Amino acid sequence: LVLISHPLGNRLEVAVPLFMLALGMKALGQAGFVANMSDVAAQSAGKLFGLSNTVGSFAGILSVSISGLILERTGSFTAVFQLTAAMYAAAAAVFFFLCDDTPISSE
């Protein structure tokens, strides 16, 4: 996403493969995130997944408005892509440092 926001990355033949790569990497991360919920809370994985999807849906609703405001003020998607990349990096760091596969007791 950072490369797409660079002037060389905004050409169609460069941006499309980079965007496909970014979405593919996101899908790999999502698979690990979902599997981790099943590992740590096998009995409550469905409830936990539903809760995380609810929070994610609200974030998705807000992000459209925020992206629109940024685009309106800057006239470019550069800041949107950079902010998204920063949020992905922060989330990956939190997951890496704070999450593990230790099961949570349901007792």
N, C-alpha and C positions, 0 to 999 in steps of 0.2 A: 504493500500500500504506500509505503514511503517512496518507493521507486516510481509508482504511478503518479505521485504528486510532483515529481521532478519534471522539468520541461521536456526532457528527452523521453520520458515515460508517457506523455500524454498523446503520443501518436497511436492511432488505432492498432497498427500491427505490433506494437510493443505493449500497449495497455491491456489488450484482451488476454494474451498469454499470462501476463503478470497477475491480472485479476483472477484468472482461472487457478493459478498457483496459490494465490492468497485464500481463495475459497476452499481449495483442496486441503490446505494446511489447517484451516479452521475445522473442516470436517474430521480430520484426524484427531485434533484436540477434543472435539465434541465426543467422539467415540470413547476416548479415555475418561472424560468427565462422567459420562453415563455409566460406564463400567465401574468406575470408582464408587458410585452410589450403591450399586448392587453388592459390591465387596464389603462396604462398611456397614450397611444397614439392610441386610437381605430381607428381613421381615417387613420393613417399612420403605423399601426402595420405591414403590409406586407412589406413596404419599410424598416422599422426598422429591421425586422427579416432578410430580404435579406442582409442588410448591415452587421449585426452581423454575419451571416453565411459566408459572404465573408471574413471578418477578421478572423473568426474561421478556414476557409479553409486554409488561408495563414499560420496560426499558426500550423495547422496540417501538412502542407508540411514542414515547418521548423523543427518541432519537430522530424520528422523521421531522418533528417540529424544530428540534435543535439544528439539524442539518440544513433545513430550510432557512433558518435565521442566519446561520453562518454563510450560506450561499448568497443570501440577499445582501449581506453586509460586505462580503469580499468579492462576489462575482465569480468565484472559482471554487472547485471542489478540493483544492490543495489542502486547506485547513481541515476539512472534513476527513480526508484520507489520513492526514497526519494524526489527528485526534483519535481516530479509530485504531490506528496502528499503536499509538501510545496506550490506549485502553487494553488492547490485546496483550501487549507486553506486560502491563501491570497485572492483569488477570493471570497470565502464565507464571509470573513471579510469585504471586500469592499461592497459586495452586502448587507450584514446585516446593516452596518453603513451608507451607502450612498443612498440606494434605498428605495423608498416608493411607495405607490399606488396613489399618487396625480396625477390626470389627467393633461396632458399638453395641454394647449389651442391651437387649430389649427388656431386661428385668427392671 
